């Protein structure tokens, strides 16, 4: 474990050096993601300029859900964004082979190969949104509440990672599963809003099949009195661990089935 921590530090250090070579590109990437997130928040504000509640949920409660989604997703965006590139940048051109001949875990090497600066913009917006929403909620914030919130956000991030890893692994059979990964990932946009506004089928899909509901709605519902989902929300860290274990098992199955495409 210590060896891998040192290796990851060296990978990150090298990636940061590359980023700082093109500082304007770094800043534009961060700002573009912040503007993209701001556009989504602005849309919610426009809606609430005309209504007081959305199926019983207030503006600041939805803003709280949105903030958890953004901060959780930023963990994936910053540290695990390379999952998007498995098929078209590694397997198709034959670059994945070099990861297999090095004396470290290929999944670790693959993930550590890239640090995505754009995710910092998403992290900043998430923190700002949470900071804006939290004072307007009927919650007494103490050490335990902040601690649970951090755990929920970390768990949210790793659920994003697990889902993307699972579907990216299909590239070992399909060469490039990016269209599937992108389609599934877009479902996470539903989780930025209360699941109770959707049909029961969508609620079931985003809770027990592709658990994006645990990336934002259920963690937020834990803190909101009367939501009715407090007990289910406590499963969030468990769902994160189970999802990651399942995704890693599937990755290992894919690794065994991998056949080099050459280049």
BAMI-571841 format. One record per residue: residue number from 1; residue in three letters; y negated, x negated, z of N, C-alpha, C, O, CB in turn. Coordinates in steps of 0.05 Angstrom, whole numbers, plus 5000, padded with zeros to 4 digits. Each point is the difference from the previous one (the first is absolute). Glycine has a CB too. Layout:
% BAMI-571841
 seq type nnorth neast  nup canorth caeast caup cnorth ceast  cup onorth oeast  oup cbnorth cbeast cbup
 NUM  ALA      Y     X    Z       Y      X    Z      Y     X    Z      Y     X    Z       Y      X    Z
...
% end
This chain:
% BAMI-571841
 seq type nnorth neast  nup canorth caeast caup cnorth ceast  cup onorth oeast  oup cbnorth cbeast cbup
   1  UNK   5024  4984 5000    4976   5016 5000   4975  4983 5000   4981  5005 4985    5044   5031 5039
   2  UNK   4974  4943 4993    4977   4982 5001   4996  4986 4973   4977  4997 4991    5031   4996 5058
   3  UNK   5014  5000 4938    4998   4987 4974   4987  5018 4980   4983  4992 4984    5058   4981 5026
   4  UNK   4967  5053 4990    4989   5019 4981   4971  5006 5006   4984  5005 4982    5061   5014 5012
   5  UNK   4947  4981 5031    4972   5004 5008   4983  4977 4989   4978  5005 4990    5036   5021 5051
   6  UNK   4996  4950 4962    4986   4977 4989   4997  5001 4970   4979  4994 4988    5037   4979 5051
   7  UNK   5007  5034 4948    5000   5003 4971   4980  5021 4991   4985  4996 4980    5063   4989 5019
   8  UNK   4952  5037 5015    4981   5022 4991   4971  4991 5004   4983  5007 4983    5052   5028 5030
   9  UNK   4960  4951 5008    4973   4989 5004   4992  4982 4977   4977  5002 4990    5030   5000 5060
  10  UNK   5011  4981 4941    4994   4982 4977   4996  5016 4974   4982  4993 4985    5045   4971 5038
  11  UNK   4989  5056 4973    4997   5017 4976   4972  5014 5001   4986  5000 4980    5064   5007 5018
  12  UNK   4943  5004 5025    4975   5014 5003   4976  4981 4996   4980  5007 4988    5042   5026 5043
  13  UNK   4981  4944 4981    4979   4980 4997   4995  4993 4971   4977  4998 4991    5035   4983 5054
  14  UNK   5010  5015 4940    4997   4994 4972   4988  5023 4984   4983  4996 4983    5057   4973 5021
  15  UNK   4969  5056 5002    4989   5023 4987   4970  5004 5005   4985  5007 4982    5060   5014 5021
  16  UNK   4947  4974 5022    4972   5002 5007   4983  4979 4985   4977  5006 4992    5036   5012 5053
  17  UNK   4998  4958 4952    4986   4980 4985   4995  5009 4971   4978  4996 4989    5043   4968 5040
  18  UNK   4999  5048 4959    4998   5010 4973   4979  5022 4999   4983  5000 4981    5065   4988 5009
  19  UNK   4952  5030 5029    4980   5021 5001   4972  4990 5002   4982  5009 4986    5052   5020 5036
  20  UNK   4962  4951 4995    4973   4989 5005   4989  4984 4976   4976  4994 4999    5035   5005 5050
  21  UNK   5007  4994 4933    4991   4986 4976   4983  5019 4983   4983  4992 4985    5057   4978 5016
  22  UNK   4967  5056 5001    4986   5021 4984   4989  5020 5020   5009  5023 5001    5022   4970 4958
  23  UNK   4948  4999 5055    4989   5017 5022   4988  5026 4990   5003  5020 5013    4989   4939 5012
  24  UNK   4996  5040 4952    4988   5025 4989   5022  5020 4993   4997  5024 5005    4964   4950 4977
  25  UNK   5061  5016 5007    5023   5017 4994   5011  5012 5026   5008  5023 5001    5003   4949 4958
  26  UNK   4990  5012 5062    5010   5009 5026   4982  5023 5010   5010  5021 5009    5008   4933 5002
  27  UNK   4956  5042 4988    4981   5020 5011   5001  5026 4983   4998  5022 5011    4973   4941 5006
  28  UNK   5030  5034 4957    5001   5023 4982   5025  5016 5005   5000  5025 4999    4973   4951 4967
  29  UNK   5050  5010 5039    5025   5014 5005   4998  5016 5026   5009  5023 5000    5015   4941 4976
  30  UNK   4965  5024 5045    4997   5014 5025   4981  5024 4997   5006  5022 5010    5002   4935 5015
  31  UNK   4970  5039 4962    4980   5021 4997   5011  5023 4983   4994  5024 5005    4969   4943 5000
  32  UNK   5052  5027 4974    5010   5021 4982   5019  5018 5015   5000  5024 4996    4996   4945 4965
  33  UNK   5021  5020 5056    5019   5016 5016   4985  5017 5020   5007  5023 5005    5029   4942 4989
  34  UNK   4943  5023 5018    4983   5015 5020   4987  5024 4986   4999  5022 5011    4993   4936 5015
  35  UNK   4998  5038 4950    4987   5022 4985   5020  5021 4993   4994  5024 5000    4972   4944 4982
  36  UNK   5058  5024 5010    5022   5019 4993   5007  5017 5024   5003  5024 4998    5015   4944 4968
  37  UNK   4985  5019 5058    5006   5015 5024   4977  5019 5008   5004  5022 5009    5025   4940 5006
  38  UNK   4946  5027 4982    4977   5016 5006   4998  5025 4983   4991  5021 5010    4985   4938 5004
  39  UNK   5032  5039 4961    5000   5024 4982   5018  5022 5011   4993  5023 4998    4998   4946 4962
  40  UNK   5033  5023 5050    5018   5020 5011   4988  5013 5025   5003  5024 5003    5036   4949 4980
  41  UNK   4948  5012 5034    4988   5011 5024   4976  5018 4992   4996  5021 5012    5018   4938 5014
  42  UNK   4971  5033 4954    4978   5016 4991   5009  5027 4990   4987  5021 5004    4988   4937 4984
  43  UNK   5048  5043 4998    5012   5025 4991   5006  5018 5023   4994  5024 4999    5025   4952 4961
  44  UNK   4993  5013 5061    5006   5016 5024   4975  5011 5012   4999  5023 5009    5042   4949 5000
  45  UNK   4938  5012 4992    4974   5009 5012   4988  5023 4984   4990  5019 5011    5002   4935 5006
  46  UNK   5010  5045 4956    4990   5021 4983   5015  5026 5006   4988  5022 5002    5000   4945 4962
  47  UNK   5038  5031 5039    5017   5024 5006   4991  5012 5026   4996  5025 5002    5043   4956 4973
  48  UNK   4956  5003 5046    4993   5010 5026   4971  5008 5002   4991  5012 5020    5044   4959 4999
  49  UNK   4949  5023 4961    4973   5011 4999   5001  5030 4994   4980  5014 5004    5002   4942 4980
  50  UNK   5041  5054 5006    5002   5028 4993   5019  5016 5018   5000  5024 5000    4990   4963 4954
  51  UNK   5026  4999 5062    5019   5013 5019   4998  4986 5027   4991  4977 5002    5040   5036 4960
  52  UNK   4977  5001 5059    4999   4988 5027   5027  4988 5008   5001  4980 5014    4965   5054 4998
  53  UNK   5056  4977 4978    5027   4990 5006   5018  5003 4975   4995  5016 4983    4999   4997 5066
  54  UNK   5026  4970 4950    5020   5001 4979   5027  5006 5013   5013  4982 5011    4961   4986 4960
  55  UNK   5034  5057 5028    5025   5009 5013   5001  4992 5029   5021  4992 5011    5002   5004 4945
  56  UNK   4954  5006 5058    4999   4994 5029   4992  4972 5007   4996  4993 5023    5038   5041 4982
  57  UNK   4962  4949 4974    4993   4972 5005   4971  4995 4994   4990  5009 4979    5057   4977 5009
  58  UNK   4939  5001 5030    4972   4995 4997   4995  4975 4983   5018  4985 4994    4973   5036 5050
  59  UNK   4984  4975 4948    4992   4977 4984   5008  4974 5013   5011  4982 4987    4951   5045 4994
  60  UNK   5031  4970 5045    5005   4974 5013   5030  4995 5005   5008  4978 5002    4947   5026 5019
  61  UNK   5060  5018 4982    5029   4997 5003   5012  4990 4974   5018  4982 5000    4983   5054 5034
  62  UNK   4990  4975 4944    5010   4990 4974   4990  4972 4994   5014  4983 4989    4986   5064 4994
  63  UNK   4976  4947 5026    4989   4973 4997   5017  4980 5016   5005  4978 4992    4949   5040 5001
  64  UNK   5056  4991 5030    5017   4983 5017   5027  4995 4986   5010  4977 5000    4968   5042 5042
  65  UNK   5033  5002 4946    5025   4996 4984   4995  4980 4977   5017  4983 4995    4998   5064 5017
  66  UNK   4963  4957 4975    4993   4983 4977   4997  4970 5009   5008  4982 4986    4969   5057 4992
  67  UNK   5011  4957 5045    4996   4973 5011   5026  4986 5006   5003  4976 4995    4953   5039 5023
  68  UNK   5063  5000 4994    5026   4988 5006   5014  4993 4974   5013  4979 4998    4990   5048 5045
  69  UNK   4996  4991 4937    5012   4995 4974   4989  4974 4988   5015  4984 4989    4993   5065 5004
  70  UNK   4965  4949 5007    4988   4976 4988   5006  4974 5014   5007  4981 4986    4956   5049 4999
  71  UNK   5037  4970 5041    5006   4975 5015   5029  4993 4998   5007  4977 4997    4956   5033 5034
  72  UNK   5055  5010 4970    5028   4995 4996   5007  4989 4973   5015  4981 4996    4994   5055 5036
  73  UNK   4978  4977 4947    5005   4991 4973   4989  4972 4995   5011  4985 4984    4987   5062 5001
  74  UNK   4981  4945 5029    4988   4974 4997   5020  4977 5008   4999  4979 4988    4956   5041 5020
  75  UNK   5062  4986 5011    5020   4980 5008   5018  4994 4976   5006  4976 4994    4994   5040 5054
  76  UNK   5009  5005 4939    5016   4996 4976   4984  4987 4978   5010  4981 4987    5017   5059 5025
  77  UNK   4948  4968 4984    4984   4990 4978   4994  4970 5003   5000  4986 4980    4980   5060 5016
  78  UNK   5014  4945 5028    4993   4972 5005   5024  4982 4998   5000  4980 4986    4962   5035 5043
  79  UNK   5059  4992 4986    5022   4981 5004   5025  5005 4983   5016  4982 4996    4968   5014 5050
  80  UNK   5019  5028 4942    5025   5007 4986   4994  5010 4972   5017  5013 4988    5005   4997 5055
  81  UNK   4955  4985 4946    4992   5011 4974   5017  4989 4978   5001  5011 4978    4953   4994 5039
  82  UNK   5059  4972 4987    5016   4988 4979   5024  5017 4992   5013  4996 4979    4973   4959 5038
  83  UNK   5021  5065 5000    5023   5017 4994   4996  5015 4974   5019  5006 4986    4988   5000 5063
  84  UNK   4967  4998 4944    4995   5014 4974   5008  4983 4976   5006  5011 4979    4956   5012 5043
  85  UNK   5039  4952 4981    5004   4982 4977   5029  4991 4996   5005  4984 4981    4948   5001 5027
  86  UNK   5065  5024 5008    5028   4989 4999   5011  5001 4972   5011  4980 4991    4995   5035 5055
  87  UNK   4993  5007 4940    5012   5003 4974   4985  4985 4978   5012  4983 4986    5005   5060 5028
  88  UNK   4957  4963 4983    4986   4989 4976   4990  4972 5003   4994  4986 4980    4993   5060 5011
  89  UNK   5011  4943 5034    4990   4973 5003   5022  4980 5009   4997  4976 4996    4959   5043 5015
  90  UNK   5066  4992 4999    5021   4981 5010   5027  5004 4985   5010  4980 4990    4968   5021 5055
  91  UNK   5032  5023 4954    5027   5004 4988   4998  4998 4969   5016  4986 4988    4998   5042 5051
  92  UNK   4968  4986 4949    4998   5001 4971   4996  4972 4988   5015  4993 4981    4967   5053 5022
  93  UNK   4999  4938 5006    4996   4973 4989   5019  4979 5011   4998  4976 4991    4955   5036 5002
  94  UNK   5064  4995 5025    5020   4981 5011   4989  4983 5023   5014  4981 5008    5005   5018 4947
  95  UNK   4958  5008 5056    4989   4984 5022   5014  5005 5027   4998  4984 5018    4958   5018 4959
  96  UNK   5059  5020 5025    5013   5005 5025   5022  4980 5006   5007  4996 5024    4983   5052 4970
  97  UNK   5021  4939 4986    5021   4981 5003   4992  4977 5019   5016  4990 5015    5001   5022 4939
  98  UNK   4958  4979 5044    4991   4977 5016   4999  5007 5030   5003  4982 5016    4970   5002 4945
  99  UNK   5024  5042 5045    5001   5008 5028   5028  4997 5012   5003  4996 5024    4958   5035 4967
 100  UNK   5059  4973 4992    5027   5000 5009   5011  4971 5005   5020  4997 5015    4987   5045 4960
 101  UNK   4980  4938 5014    5011   4973 5003   4985  4985 5022   5006  4976 5005    5007   5024 4947
 102  UNK   4969  5013 5062    4986   4987 5021   5012  5007 5027   5011  5022 5003    4947   4978 4970
 103  UNK   5041  4982 5047    5014   5004 5025   4986  5019 5020   4999  4994 5024    5020   4960 4969
 104  UNK   4970  5068 4997    4988   5020 5018   5008  5027 4989   5008  5003 4977    4953   4967 5035
 105  UNK   5036  5050 5005    5007   5028 4993   4983  5008 4976   4976  4998 5000    5036   5013 5048
 106  UNK   5001  4998 4930    4986   5007 4976   4979  5023 5003   4979  5000 4987    5061   4985 4988
 107  UNK   4966  5034 5043    4981   5022 5005   4975  4989 5014   4978  5007 4993    5060   5026 5010
 108  UNK   4966  4949 5016    4978   4988 5014   4983  4984 4980   4975  5003 5000    5051   4994 5042
 109  UNK   4987  4988 4941    4985   4983 4980   4985  5018 4981   4977  4995 4994    5058   4969 5010
 110  UNK   4978  5057 4987    4987   5019 4981   4975  5013 5012   4979  5002 4987    5066   5006 4993
 111  UNK   4957  5001 5045    4977   5013 5014   4978  4980 5005   4976  5006 4996    5055   5027 5025
 112  UNK   4977  4943 4988    4980   4980 5008   4986  4987 4976   4979  4987 5003    5048   5004 5037
 113  UNK   4983  5014 4936    4989   4989 4976   4971  5010 4994   4986  4988 4984    5060   5008 4999
 114  UNK   4947  5026 5030    4974   5012 4993   4987  5013 5025   5013  5013 5016    5004   4996 4937
 115  UNK   4957  4986 5049    4983   5013 5020   4979  5015 4984   4985  4987 4984    5024   4977 5053
 116  UNK   4988  5062 4967    4982   5016 4983   4974  5006 5015   4999  5015 5019    5040   5006 4959
 117  UNK   4939  4966 5012    4974   5003 5013   4989  5028 4999   4984  5008 5018    5008   4945 4971
 118  UNK   5015  5062 4991    4989   5027 4997   5007  5018 5024   4984  5018 5007    5020   4978 4944
 119  UNK   5018  4998 5062    5008   5016 5023   4981  4998 5024   4999  5018 5017    5048   4975 4968
 120  UNK   4937  4985 5016    4981   4998 5022   4979  5022 4998   4989  5009 5021    5019   4941 4981
 121  UNK   4985  5058 4974    4981   5022 4996   5011  5026 5011   4986  5015 5013    4996   4962 4947
 122  UNK   5044  5027 5036    5013   5024 5011   5001  4999 5030   4997  5021 5014    5030   4983 4944
 123  UNK   4978  4973 5053    5001   4996 5029   4972  5006 5012   4998  5014 5021    5039   4952 4974
 124  UNK   4942  5024 4993    4973   5004 5011   4993  5030 5000   4990  5010 5019    4996   4944 4964
 125  UNK   5020  5059 4994    4994   5029 4999   5016  5016 5020   4990  5018 5013    5000   4977 4938
 126  UNK   5036  4997 5052    5017   5014 5020   4989  4998 5028   4999  5019 5015    5040   4972 4957
 127  UNK   4952  4985 5036    4988   4995 5026   4974  5016 5004   4996  5012 5021    5026   4942 4980
 128  UNK   4962  5046 4978    4974   5015 5001   5005  5030 5003   4987  5013 5016    4991   4951 4956
 129  UNK   5041  5046 5013    5007   5029 5001   5011  5007 5027   4992  5021 5012    5017   4979 4939
 130  UNK   5009  4984 5060    5011   5005 5027   4977  4999 5020   4999  5018 5018    5046   4963 4969
 131  UNK   4938  4999 5011    4978   4998 5019   4981  5023 4999   4987  5007 5020    5017   4944 4976
 132  UNK   4993  5061 4980    4983   5024 4997   5013  5025 5011   4986  5016 5012    4994   4962 4947
 133  UNK   5046  5025 5036    5014   5025 5008   5006  5001 5030   4998  5021 5012    5021   4981 4942
 134  UNK   4989  4976 5057    5011   5000 5028   4981  5012 5021   5009  5015 5017    5018   4946 4970
 135  UNK   4947  5032 5013    4982   5012 5020   4997  5030 4998   4992  5013 5020    4984   4944 4980
 136  UNK   5031  5055 4977    4997   5029 4996   5026  5016 5006   5000  5024 4997    4965   4966 4969
 137  UNK   5055  4996 5043    5025   5013 5007   5002  5004 5030   4989  4985 5016    5034   4995 4944
 138  UNK   4991  5041 5048    5002   5007 5028   5022  4983 5013   5021  5010 5008    4963   5037 4983
 139  UNK   5011  4927 5010    5020   4981 5010   4987  4981 5020   4978  4990 4994    5049   5013 4963
 140  UNK   4985  4992 5065    4991   4980 5019   5013  4974 4993   5023  4995 5006    4970   5040 5031
 141  UNK   4991  4947 4951    5011   4975 4990   5002  4979 5023   4979  4993 5011    5003   5017 4943
 142  UNK   5042  4982 5052    5004   4979 5019   5018  4978 4988   5006  5001 4976    4989   5032 5062
 143  UNK   5013  4948 4978    5017   4978 4990   5025  5010 4987   5007  4991 4978    4975   4979 5058
 144  UNK   5032  5049 4976    5025   5010 4990   4997  5014 4973   5016  4996 4981    5001   5009 5066
 145  UNK   4961  5011 4951    4995   5014 4974   4994  4980 4978   5010  5003 4977    4972   5036 5049
 146  UNK   5002  4941 4979    4995   4979 4980   5025  4985 4992   5005  4994 4977    4948   5001 5041
 147  UNK   5063  4999 5002    5025   4985 4996   5019  5016 4982   5011  4990 4981    4984   4988 5063
 148  UNK   5008  5048 4962    5017   5018 4984   4990  5002 4971   5015  5000 4981    4998   5025 5060
 149  UNK   4960  4977 4957    4988   5002 4973   5006  4975 4983   5007  5002 4977    4956   5027 5043
 150  UNK   5035  4948 4992    5006   4975 4986   5030  4999 4992   5006  4993 4977    4958   4983 5049
 151  UNK   5053  5033 4992    5029   5001 4993   5005  5019 4977   5015  4994 4982    4997   4995 5066
 152  UNK   4975  5034 4953    5003   5020 4978   4990  4989 4974   5013  5004 4979    4982   5032 5054
 153  UNK   4983  4949 4967    4989   4989 4975   5018  4979 4989   5005  4999 4976    4948   5010 5040
 154  UNK   5058  4973 5001    5018   4980 4991   5025  5013 4988   5010  4992 4979    4973   4976 5056
 155  UNK   5028  5052 4979    5023   5015 4990   4994  5013 4973   5017  4999 4982    4999   5009 5066
 156  UNK   4960  5003 4950    4992   5012 4975   5001  4979 4977   5011  5006 4979    4959   5026 5046
 157  UNK   5019  4945 4980    5000   4979 4980   5028  4992 4991   5005  4996 4976    4953   4987 5044
 158  UNK   5060  5015 4999    5027   4992 4993   5016  5022 4987   5020  4995 4986    4979   4973 5051
 159  UNK   4994  5057 4966    5012   5022 4985   4992  4998 4971   5016  5003 4982    4985   5027 5058
 160  UNK   4973  4964 4955    4991   4995 4972   5016  4977 4988   5009  5002 4977    4945   5014 5035
 161  UNK   5050  4962 5003    5015   4977 4990   5028  5008 4994   5011  4993 4979    4960   4976 5048
 162  UNK   5042  5045 4991    5028   5008 4997   5004  5017 4975   5019  4995 4984    4987   5003 5065
 163  UNK   4977  5021 4947    5003   5018 4976   4996  4984 4974   5016  5003 4981    4968   5036 5047
 164  UNK   4996  4944 4972    4995   4984 4975   5022  4980 4995   5009  4996 4977    4942   5010 5030
 165  UNK   5059  4982 5015    5022   4981 4997   5025  5014 4989   5014  4989 4982    4968   4983 5055
 166  UNK   5024  5051 4973    5024   5015 4992   4999  5006 4970   5020  4995 4986    4984   5026 5059
 167  UNK   4974  4989 4945    4998   5008 4972   4995  4976 4982   5008  5000 4976    4975   5045 5038
 168  UNK   5004  4934 4996    4996   4976 4984   5027  4986 4995   5004  4988 4979    4950   5006 5040
 169  UNK   5065  5009 5000    5026   4988 4998   5016  5011 4976   5018  4986 4990    4982   5008 5059
 170  UNK   4993  5030 4942    5013   5011 4976   4996  4981 4976   5015  5002 4980    4977   5044 5037
 171  UNK   4988  4936 4984    4996   4981 4978   5024  4982 4995   5003  4990 4978    4948   5011 5032
 172  UNK   5065  4995 5010    5024   4983 4997   5020  5012 4980   5015  4986 4987    4979   4997 5060
 173  UNK   5005  5044 4950    5017   5014 4981   4984  5007 4975   5011  5001 4978    5017   5016 5060
 174  UNK   4946  4990 4965    4984   5011 4978   4982  4979 4987   4988  5005 4979    5013   5039 5044
 175  UNK   4998  4932 4988    4982   4978 4992   4971  5005 5010   4987  4982 5011    5042   5009 4949
 176  UNK   4961  5034 5036    4973   5006 5010   4998  5029 5008   5001  5018 4984    4980   4947 4986
 177  UNK   5016  5039 5057    4999   5027 5011   4972  5008 5007   4996  5019 5015    5050   4976 5002
 178  UNK   4934  4991 4972    4972   5006 5007   4992  5029 4996   4987  5011 5018    5003   4942 4970
 179  UNK   5018  5060 4990    4992   5029 4997   5010  5017 5023   4987  5018 5009    5013   4975 4942
 180  UNK   5025  5001 5058    5011   5016 5022   4986  4994 5026   4993  5018 5015    5052   4982 4963
 181  UNK   4950  4974 5027    4985   4992 5024   4973  5013 5001   4991  5010 5021    5034   4946 4980
 182  UNK   4961  5044 4977    4973   5011 4998   5001  5030 5005   4983  5011 5014    5004   4953 4954
 183  UNK   5032  5050 5020    5003   5029 5004   5005  5007 5029   4987  5019 5010    5030   4985 4943
 184  UNK   5001  4982 5059    5007   5006 5028   4976  4993 5018   4994  5015 5019    5054   4976 4972
 185  UNK   4939  4987 5004    4977   4991 5017   4978  5021 4999   4986  5004 5020    5026   4948 4972
 186  UNK   4984  5060 4985    4978   5020 4997   5005  5024 5018   4981  5015 5007    5012   4970 4946
 187  UNK   5032  5020 5056    5006   5022 5018   4986  4995 5027   4996  5019 5015    5048   4989 4962
 188  UNK   4951  4966 5029    4987   4994 5026   4972  5012 5003   4990  5003 5022    5037   4955 4979
 189  UNK   4961  5049 4976    4973   5013 5001   5002  5026 5014   4980  5009 5013    5007   4968 4945
 190  UNK   5036  5037 5041    5003   5025 5014   4998  4997 5030   4991  5017 5015    5037   5000 4948
 191  UNK   4980  4959 5047    5001   4995 5029   4972  4995 5012   4998  4998 5024    5048   4983 4969
 192  UNK   4934  5017 4990    4973   4996 5010   4988  5026 5012   4979  4999 5013    5014   4964 4954
 193  UNK   5021  5058 5028    4991   5027 5009   5022  5013 5017   5023  4991 4999    4947   5014 4960
 194  UNK   5023  5015 5057    5021   5013 5017   5023  5011 4983   4995  5014 4981    4969   4998 5053
 195  UNK   5060  4982 4974    5023   5009 4984   5003  5030 5002   5013  5013 4983    5010   4944 5026
 196  UNK   4964  5056 5011    5003   5029 5004   4986  5015 4978   5003  5025 4998    4999   4968 5051
 197  UNK   4981  4994 4934    4987   5015 4979   5017  5002 4975   4993  5013 4981    4963   4971 5036
 198  UNK   5068  5002 4984    5017   5000 4976   5024  5019 5004   5005  5010 5022    4981   4943 4969
 199  UNK   5028  5051 4987    5025   5016 5000   5021  4987 5018   5000  4975 5003    4989   5042 4950
 200  UNK   5028  4999 5058    5021   4989 5018   5017  4979 4986   5009  4981 5013    4992   5063 5011
 201  UNK   5004  4959 4950    5016   4980 4985   4987  4973 5000   5013  4980 5003    5005   5057 4969
 202  UNK   4955  4963 5024    4986   4974 5000   5000  4988 5027   5002  4976 5003    4969   5040 4960
 203  UNK   5026  5001 5058    5000   4990 5027   5027  4986 5006   5001  4979 5012    4967   5058 5002
 204  UNK   5054  4976 4978    5027   4989 5004   5003  4974 4985   5011  4981 5011    5007   5065 4996
 205  UNK   4973  4953 4968    5002   4976 4983   4985  4976 5013   5011  4978 5002    4992   5051 4957
 206  UNK   4973  4976 5051    4983   4979 5011   5006  4994 5030   4988  4983 5012    4977   5030 4955
 207  UNK   5055  5001 5044    5008   4994 5028   5027  4987 5001   5003  4980 5013    4971   5059 5002
 208  UNK   5045  4972 4970    5028   4990 5004   5012  4986 4976   5021  4987 5002    4984   5050 5029
 209  UNK   4982  4965 4945    5012   4987 4977   4983  4975 4992   5011  4978 5000    5006   5066 4984
 210  UNK   4958  4959 5011    4981   4978 4996   4979  5003 5023   4981  5015 4997    5026   4982 4951
 211  UNK   4997  4988 5074    4986   5007 5025   4970  4992 5001   4991  4988 5020    5053   5007 5001
 212  UNK   4941  5012 4959    4972   4994 5000   4984  5016 5021   4979  4992 5008    5025   4997 4943
 213  UNK   5008  5033 5058    4987   5016 5021   4996  4984 5025   4981  5005 5015    5039   5036 4966
 214  UNK   4998  4939 5023    4998   4983 5024   4980  4977 4997   4997  4984 5018    5050   5028 4993
 215  UNK   4940  4986 4965    4981   4979 4996   4972  5009 5009   4982  4983 5003    5045   5000 4959
 216  UNK   4969  5043 5043    4973   5009 5007   5000  5026 5016   4989  5001 5022    4994   4976 4937
 217  UNK   5028  5044 5029    4998   5026 5012   5013  5002 5028   4987  5008 5019    5013   5011 4936
 218  UNK   5025  4973 5047    5014   5002 5026   4988  4981 5021   4996  5008 5023    5045   5005 4953
 219  UNK   4952  4962 5017    4986   4983 5020   4974  5012 5009   4994  4999 5024    5027   4961 4955
 220  UNK   4964  5052 5003    4975   5013 5008   5005  5024 5017   4985  5005 5020    4993   4978 4939
 221  UNK   5042  5033 5034    5007   5024 5015   5007  4994 5029   4997  5018 5017    5018   5003 4940
 222  UNK   4996  4956 5048    5007   4992 5028   4975  5002 5018   5003  5008 5023    5034   4962 4959
 223  UNK   4940  5023 5008    4976   4998 5016   4984  5026 5001   4983  5004 5017    5015   4948 4972
 224  UNK   5008  5066 4993    4985   5025 4997   5014  5022 5016   5022  5008 4993    4960   4978 4962
 225  UNK   5005  5024 5065    5011   5020 5018   5005  5026 4985   4984  5010 4984    4993   4970 5055
 226  UNK   5047  5032 4966    5007   5025 4987   5010  4998 4972   5003  5020 4987    4963   5000 5042
 227  UNK   5038  4956 4961    5010   4997 4973   5029  5010 4997   5008  5009 4978    4961   4951 5016
 228  UNK   5046  5037 5027    5028   5009 5000   5019  4979 4989   5024  5006 4997    4959   5040 4997
 229  UNK   5007  4930 5000    5017   4979 4988   5001  4975 5018   5009  4979 4991    4980   5039 4964
 230  UNK   5003  4985 5070    4999   4977 5018   5027  4986 5003   5002  4975 4999    4960   5047 5025
 231  UNK   5059  4994 4980    5027   4988 5004   5010  4987 4974   5012  4978 5001    4998   5056 5034
 232  UNK   4986  4979 4942    5009   4989 4975   4985  4974 4994   5011  4981 4988    4999   5065 4995
 233  UNK   4964  4953 5025    4984   4976 4995   5011  4975 5014   4997  4978 4990    4963   5052 5005
 234  UNK   5053  4975 5028    5011   4977 5014   5023  4986 4985   5007  4977 5007    4981   5046 5035
 235  UNK   5022  4990 4938    5021   4988 4983   4989  4980 4980   5016  4986 4987    5011   5055 5019
 236  UNK   4947  4957 4992    4988   4983 4979   5010  4971 5001   5009  4990 4979    4951   5039 5023
 237  UNK   5040  4957 5021    5011   4973 5000   5030  4999 4993   5009  4981 4987    4957   5007 5048
 238  UNK   5049  5032 4973    5028   5001 4994   5004  5003 4970   5017  4987 4988    4993   5033 5058
 239  UNK   4975  4999 4942    5002   5004 4971   4993  4974 4985   5012  4993 4980    4975   5056 5026
 240  UNK   4993  4936 5004    4992   4975 4988   5023  4980 5001   5006  4987 4980    4946   5021 5033
 241  UNK   5061  4989 5010    5022   4981 5003   5024  5008 4982   5011  4983 4986    4974   5007 5061
 242  UNK   5022  5035 4954    5023   5010 4984   4994  4997 4970   5017  4991 4984    4995   5042 5052
 243  UNK   4963  4973 4956    4993   4998 4971   5001  4971 4991   5010  4994 4978    4960   5046 5027
 244  UNK   5020  4941 5011    5000   4972 4993   5029  4990 4999   5007  4984 4982    4948   5010 5039
 245  UNK   5062  5014 4998    5028   4991 5000   5014  5011 4975   5015  4985 4987    4985   5014 5063
 246  UNK   4995  5026 4943    5013   5011 4976   4990  4986 4974   5016  4994 4983    4988   5051 5041
 247  UNK   4970  4950 4975    4988   4987 4976   5011  4972 4998   5006  4991 4977    4953   5037 5027
 248  UNK   5044  4958 5018    5010   4972 4999   5030  5000 4993   5008  4982 4985    4958   5004 5049
 249  UNK   5049  5033 4975    5028   5003 4992   5002  5004 4970   5017  4988 4986    4995   5031 5059
 250  UNK   4971  4999 4945    5000   5006 4971   4991  4975 4984   5011  4995 4978    4980   5054 5032
 251  UNK   4990  4936 5000    4991   4975 4987   5024  4981 4998   5004  4988 4978    4949   5018 5040
 252  UNK   5063  4991 5003    5023   4982 4999   5021  5009 4980   5013  4984 4987    4978   5004 5061
 253  UNK   5012  5039 4950    5018   5010 4979   4990  4993 4972   5015  4992 4983    4999   5046 5048
 254  UNK   4960  4965 4966    4988   4994 4974   5002  4970 4993   5005  4993 4977    4964   5046 5029
 255  UNK   5028  4945 5015    5002   4971 4996   5028  4992 4990   5003  4982 4984    4962   5011 5053
 256  UNK   5055  5020 4974    5027   4994 4992   5005  5009 4971   5017  4988 4986    4999   5016 5061
 257  UNK   4971  5017 4944    5003   5010 4973   4982  4986 4980   5003  5005 4976    5010   5039 5044
 258  UNK   4969  4939 4989    4981   4987 4983   5013  4982 4979   5017  4984 5007    4949   5018 5030
 259  UNK   5025  5001 4938    5009   4982 4979   4975  4989 4986   4983  5016 4991    5060   5010 5002
 260  UNK   4954  4948 5006    4976   4988 4989   4995  5009 4971   5019  5001 4984    4988   4960 5047
 261  UNK   4968  5044 4963    4993   5007 4972   4994  4975 4984   5000  5001 4975    4982   5043 5041
 262  UNK   5014  4933 4998    4992   4976 4986   4972  5002 4990   4986  5020 5004    5062   4972 4984
 263  UNK   4943  4987 4998    4973   5001 4988   4998  4979 4978   4979  4997 4987    5000   5020 5057
% end
